[in-house]
Amino acid sequence: MKNSAPLRLHVPEPPGRPGDAADFSRFAIPEAGSAPRPGIDTSAYDMRDMAYALIRVLDGTGAAVGPWNPRLDAASLKRGLRAMMLTRAFDDRMYRAQRQGKTSFYVRCTGEEAVACAQAQALSPDDMCFPSYRQQGLLISRGYPLAAMINQIYSNAADPLKGRQLPVMYSSKATGFFTISGNLGTQYPQAVGWAMASAYRGDDRLAAAWIGEGATAEGDFHSALTFASVYRAPVILNIVNNQWAISSFQGVAGGEQTTFAARGVGYGLPALRVDGNDFLAVFAATQWAVERARANLGATVIELFTYRAGQHSTSDDPSRYRPADEAVRWPLGDPIERLKQHLISLGEWRLDDHAALEASCIEDVRAAAREAEAVGALGQSRPPVEQMFEDVYKEMDWRLLRQRDELAALKRSAGDPAILGAGV
C-alpha cells in the first residue's frame, strides 16, 4: 500500500541569525574534572562514551581539577601562555596589515589559540604536523621566525615559498610543518600516509593532522580514518569544531545528529572530545594520544570543541550570518584568559606580569613586521623570476633548462641585472 504521508527533507538551520541573541543552551557543558581518563590501551569500544563527553580541566576559578590534570610546571604554563599571546598579537598585526593593503588575505585563529599551542607543546619537535589554515600557533610555538611568516604573507622577495602559495599557507620541512592546502581535507590522508611510512621504516616520529568540522564531510576524511584504523597508523587526527565553516554552521556537516568525535567510533578508533579553550585539557588529551601512538596502539580522533571568535578570513563578514554577541557569550570563555587565571590562582602570575608579556609579544611582532616590510609588502618586491625553475623537479627537465637559458638571455639583452629580481 502506498504511503500517504508526504516525505520531507531536513535542512539544518543555525539556532540564531543576525539580530537574534546568542543562545548556547543546546550545549550541555559538564563540570570540569568530571570526565574519566581511560588507560592508553583501552579499546575504542570500551571508551566509546568519551566521544560524547567533554574533557575539561580548568574550573571557573582557574583551578586544575580531575584525572586529566597534566600537572604542568609553572615554566611550561608560562611558555604556553606566551605562545598563545604571541599568536594573537601576530594575528592582530597581520589583520591590520591586510586592511592597509600590505597583503591580499589573512586568516586569524582568535579564540582557538589553545588548540595549536597546547598541542605543539605535547608533541615532540620532530613530529610532523599536517595543519589547516588556523594552526599558525604550531609554527610560533616551535620558534619559526615571525619575519619569515610575514614574508610569506607579503609574497615578497624573501618569501621562503617564493611566491608559490597563498598568504598564510606556510610550509617548513625543518619545523615539521607540512604545506597548507586550500583544498580542505587533503592533509588528513597525507598525514595518515606519512605516519604509515614512519612506522614502516621503524622511525619514532608521529604525525598529527587538523581539519575543521565542516571538512569532515569531505571524502578524504573518511578515507583517512579507514587507513588509520586498518593499519594502526601512529597519527593524531584532530577535528577543530569551531561551530562555523565560513557561513555554514556545524549542523550542515552533521553536528546536529551527533558529536564529531563520534565519527571515530564507527571506524574502531578511540575518540576524545575536549574543551578546546582549556589549554590544560587540550595538552592532556594530546599527550594521551601521543603516548598511545608511541606504544604502537594506533591512531586517536580528537574533537576540539571551541568557537571561531573572529571572521573566517579577511574576506568574510560574520555579522551577515550569526548573532553579533555569540563570541562574547561562548560558554567556554577565552583560552588566554583562562590560562592566565590558572597561573594567578597558583601564585605564579600577576596582572603586571601579564601586561609586560603582552607588551613584549606586541613588540616582537612589530620588530618582525619592520624586518619584513624592509624587504617589501604586497607588490613592492617579488621573488626573482628565475626561481620559478627551482624546486619543481629533483632533476630539472630539459624544457625547463631551455626556458631558464632563454630567460638568462633576456636578462643579458635588457642590460639590467635587476630586471628579473623585480619580478617582470
Protein Blocks (a to p, Z undefined) as FASTA:
>chain_A
ZZfbdcdddddddfbdehiacdfklpccddehkaccddfkbcfklmmmmmmmccdfbdfk
opaedjklgoiafklmmmmmmmmmmmmmmmmmmmmmmmnopafbdcdfehilmmmmmmmm
mpcfkbccdddfklmmmmmmnopafklmmmmmnopaklmnlopacehiacdfknopacdd
fbghjlmmmmmmmmmmmmmnopabdcdddddfklmmpmklmmmmmmmmmnopacdddddd
ehiahjacfklnopmmmcfklmmmmnopacddddfkbmklmmmmmmmmmmmmmnonapcd
dddddddfbafblmbcfklmpcfklmmmomnlpfklmmmmmmmmnopacfklmmmmmmmm
mmmmmmmmmmmmmnopehkaccdfklmmgokbmbacfklmmmmmmmmmmmmmnopaklmm
noZZ
